[in-house]
């Protein structure tokens, strides 16, 4: 289910596009911690989806069932 990984990458790119203008204006320490954590989480999401897209990891369990069902129906 490569299209799910692509959709998640597009959605994370959209969220970054929306958040990017607000990040440089973080003035307090709490705001900087929040945006730093948000960017780390974004990098984890993007990395995991690229790993799925490049077939370095197995797809999520929810997507594996559909793949196995298609394999059984095909044979």
C-alpha atoms as an extended CHARMM CRD file, in Angstrom:
* protein
*
        75  EXT
         1         1  UNK       CA              0.0000000000        0.0000000000        0.0000000000  PROA      1               0.0000000000
         2         2  UNK       CA              2.4510000000        2.5730000000       -1.2090000000  PROA      2               0.0000000000
         3         3  UNK       CA             -0.2070000000        5.2120000000       -1.7400000000  PROA      3               0.0000000000
         4         4  UNK       CA             -0.8670000000        5.4330000000        2.0260000000  PROA      4               0.0000000000
         5         5  UNK       CA              2.7910000000        6.2440000000        2.6460000000  PROA      5               0.0000000000
         6         6  UNK       CA              2.7310000000        8.8370000000       -0.1220000000  PROA      6               0.0000000000
         7         7  UNK       CA             -0.4230000000       10.4040000000        1.2920000000  PROA      7               0.0000000000
         8         8  UNK       CA              1.1260000000       10.5820000000        4.7740000000  PROA      8               0.0000000000
         9         9  UNK       CA              4.2290000000       12.2430000000        3.3200000000  PROA      9               0.0000000000
        10        10  UNK       CA              2.0870000000       14.7830000000        1.4930000000  PROA      10              0.0000000000
        11        11  UNK       CA              0.1030000000       15.4960000000        4.6520000000  PROA      11              0.0000000000
        12        12  UNK       CA              3.2530000000       15.9850000000        6.7200000000  PROA      12              0.0000000000
        13        13  UNK       CA              4.6190000000       18.2960000000        4.0260000000  PROA      13              0.0000000000
        14        14  UNK       CA              1.4080000000       20.2970000000        4.1770000000  PROA      14              0.0000000000
        15        15  UNK       CA              1.6510000000       20.5800000000        7.9650000000  PROA      15              0.0000000000
        16        16  UNK       CA              5.2480000000       21.7690000000        7.6390000000  PROA      16              0.0000000000
        17        17  UNK       CA              4.1550000000       24.3220000000        5.0260000000  PROA      17              0.0000000000
        18        18  UNK       CA              1.5380000000       25.6750000000        7.4380000000  PROA      18              0.0000000000
        19        19  UNK       CA              3.8130000000       25.6780000000       10.5020000000  PROA      19              0.0000000000
        20        20  UNK       CA              7.0370000000       26.9650000000        8.9590000000  PROA      20              0.0000000000
        21        21  UNK       CA              6.1720000000       30.7100000000        9.1120000000  PROA      21              0.0000000000
        22        22  UNK       CA              5.3940000000       30.4880000000       12.8570000000  PROA      22              0.0000000000
        23        23  UNK       CA              8.5750000000       28.6600000000       13.8820000000  PROA      23              0.0000000000
        24        24  UNK       CA             11.0380000000       31.6140000000       13.6740000000  PROA      24              0.0000000000
        25        25  UNK       CA              8.7600000000       33.7550000000       15.8700000000  PROA      25              0.0000000000
        26        26  UNK       CA              9.0010000000       31.3920000000       18.8520000000  PROA      26              0.0000000000
        27        27  UNK       CA             10.2150000000       33.7770000000       21.5340000000  PROA      27              0.0000000000
        28        28  UNK       CA              9.7340000000       31.9660000000       24.8370000000  PROA      28              0.0000000000
        29        29  UNK       CA             11.5440000000       28.8430000000       25.9500000000  PROA      29              0.0000000000
        30        30  UNK       CA              8.3050000000       26.8210000000       25.9750000000  PROA      30              0.0000000000
        31        31  UNK       CA              7.5690000000       27.7790000000       22.3880000000  PROA      31              0.0000000000
        32        32  UNK       CA             11.0360000000       26.7120000000       21.3200000000  PROA      32              0.0000000000
        33        33  UNK       CA             10.6430000000       23.3780000000       23.1130000000  PROA      33              0.0000000000
        34        34  UNK       CA              7.2630000000       22.8540000000       21.4520000000  PROA      34              0.0000000000
        35        35  UNK       CA              8.5020000000       23.5980000000       17.9330000000  PROA      35              0.0000000000
        36        36  UNK       CA             11.6510000000       21.5540000000       18.4770000000  PROA      36              0.0000000000
        37        37  UNK       CA              9.5840000000       18.5630000000       19.5870000000  PROA      37              0.0000000000
        38        38  UNK       CA              7.1800000000       19.1040000000       16.7200000000  PROA      38              0.0000000000
        39        39  UNK       CA             10.0260000000       19.0990000000       14.1870000000  PROA      39              0.0000000000
        40        40  UNK       CA             11.5380000000       15.9540000000       15.7150000000  PROA      40              0.0000000000
        41        41  UNK       CA              8.1650000000       14.2110000000       15.4940000000  PROA      41              0.0000000000
        42        42  UNK       CA              7.7990000000       15.3890000000       11.8850000000  PROA      42              0.0000000000
        43        43  UNK       CA             11.2040000000       13.9340000000       11.0170000000  PROA      43              0.0000000000
        44        44  UNK       CA             10.2210000000       10.6120000000       12.6070000000  PROA      44              0.0000000000
        45        45  UNK       CA              6.9990000000       10.5100000000       10.5900000000  PROA      45              0.0000000000
        46        46  UNK       CA              8.7680000000       11.3820000000        7.3420000000  PROA      46              0.0000000000
        47        47  UNK       CA             11.5490000000        8.8740000000        7.9840000000  PROA      47              0.0000000000
        48        48  UNK       CA              9.1450000000        6.0600000000        8.7980000000  PROA      48              0.0000000000
        49        49  UNK       CA              7.0900000000        6.7090000000        5.6990000000  PROA      49              0.0000000000
        50        50  UNK       CA             10.1720000000        6.8610000000        3.4800000000  PROA      50              0.0000000000
        51        51  UNK       CA             11.3120000000        3.5520000000        4.9830000000  PROA      51              0.0000000000
        52        52  UNK       CA              7.9210000000        2.0490000000        4.1590000000  PROA      52              0.0000000000
        53        53  UNK       CA              7.9900000000        3.5160000000        0.6780000000  PROA      53              0.0000000000
        54        54  UNK       CA             11.4830000000        2.1400000000        0.0010000000  PROA      54              0.0000000000
        55        55  UNK       CA             10.3700000000       -1.2230000000        1.4680000000  PROA      55              0.0000000000
        56        56  UNK       CA             13.0240000000       -1.1160000000        4.1860000000  PROA      56              0.0000000000
        57        57  UNK       CA             10.3730000000       -2.0240000000        6.7780000000  PROA      57              0.0000000000
        58        58  UNK       CA              7.1330000000       -3.9250000000        6.6520000000  PROA      58              0.0000000000
        59        59  UNK       CA              3.9600000000       -1.8980000000        6.1470000000  PROA      59              0.0000000000
        60        60  UNK       CA              1.7440000000       -1.2230000000        9.1770000000  PROA      60              0.0000000000
        61        61  UNK       CA             -0.3820000000       -4.1330000000       10.3780000000  PROA      61              0.0000000000
        62        62  UNK       CA             -3.5840000000       -2.5820000000        9.0970000000  PROA      62              0.0000000000
        63        63  UNK       CA             -2.1560000000       -2.4570000000        5.5770000000  PROA      63              0.0000000000
        64        64  UNK       CA             -0.6180000000       -5.9570000000        5.7490000000  PROA      64              0.0000000000
        65        65  UNK       CA             -4.0180000000       -7.6090000000        6.1160000000  PROA      65              0.0000000000
        66        66  UNK       CA             -5.2130000000       -6.1180000000        2.8520000000  PROA      66              0.0000000000
        67        67  UNK       CA             -2.0370000000       -7.2460000000        1.0960000000  PROA      67              0.0000000000
        68        68  UNK       CA             -2.3700000000      -10.8070000000        2.4480000000  PROA      68              0.0000000000
        69        69  UNK       CA             -6.0600000000      -10.8890000000        1.5010000000  PROA      69              0.0000000000
        70        70  UNK       CA             -5.1890000000       -9.8310000000       -2.0470000000  PROA      70              0.0000000000
        71        71  UNK       CA             -2.5040000000      -12.5150000000       -2.2320000000  PROA      71              0.0000000000
        72        72  UNK       CA             -4.9870000000      -15.2040000000       -1.1840000000  PROA      72              0.0000000000
        73        73  UNK       CA             -7.6570000000      -13.9880000000       -3.6020000000  PROA      73              0.0000000000
        74        74  UNK       CA             -5.1750000000      -13.8760000000       -6.4500000000  PROA      74              0.0000000000
        75        75  UNK       CA             -4.0670000000      -17.5000000000       -6.1390000000  PROA      75              0.0000000000
